[in-house]
């Protein structure tokens, strides 16, 4: 995180902005920008706001590269893209094969 903070600071300085100016353009508090530049944790919305204020929002695309589907996934899905994750169902005990009598307290 500290390296990321240093990069943000460098980008801000190259843009010729003070911390107060950059924070105002990003719509965040100056202290929040100070924490980001110091390498402390900030939320993703703040990160995106600062990227936009420093005209670096094009770099967001590199965070989530477009992943092609594997050929096996295409075959299983019949060419459709996956929309959900299917969780395996838990095995349920077959009540018809249970030979225990009716349930009673204290057993």
Protein Blocks (a to p, Z undefined) as FASTA:
>chain_A
ZZmmmmmmmmmmmnopafklmmmmnopafklmmmmmnopacdfklmmmmmmmnopmmmmm
mmmccddddfklmmmnnopacfbdcddddddddfklpcbdcddehZZ
